[in-house]
Amino acid sequence: MNAGHWVLTSRRVVTDSGVREAAVVIRAGKVEAVLPAGSAPAGLPVRDVGTKVVMPGVVDCHAHINE
C-alpha cells in the first residue's frame, strides 16, 4: 500500500450534484477523483469518516493570522 494514495469515504460528501455518499481518492495529497460509494479502486487504504461532511477541493480561507 502506498501512503500517498488512499481513499476517504463518507456518507456526506458535497459534490456539484448535491450531498451524497461517496469515495474521495487522494493521490500525493490532492483529490484525484470523487467516485460513487463502493467503487473505490481495490487495494487502496480506506479511511471512513462516517457522517462527517467532506468537501473535496474546498479550501477554508477563513483564518485569524494575527491572533
Helices and strands as residue ranges (DSSP letters): E 5-15, E 18-27, E 30-36, E 46-48, E 53-54
